Amino acid sequence: MKQIKFLANVNVEKPLIDFLNEKGFDIKWVTNIDKLMPDNRVCEIANSEQRIIITNDKDFGEIVFYQKKIAYGIILM
């Protein structure tokens, strides 16, 4: 079975990142990669690495529904 992988946007708080790490999930945090990364680049990384995006940013709604950029999923907190 394939492991679920996540990409957490910069606006996701560190305690959630730490919790998911402790539970054994494969999670990357955009803050550790590039704090100024544009949303489209976040989507590109998520797609290329087959990760589900976790975000508090409602702008991803436009990217997901109108531009159809995300194939693996998004969790809007």
PyMOL commands that set and color helices and strands:
alter all, ss='L'
color gray80, all
select helices_A, chain A and resi 14-22+30-33+39-48+59-66
alter helices_A, ss='H'
color red, helices_A
select strands_A, chain A and resi 5-8+26-29+52-55+74-76
alter strands_A, ss='S'
color yellow, strands_A
deselect
rebuild
show_as cartoon
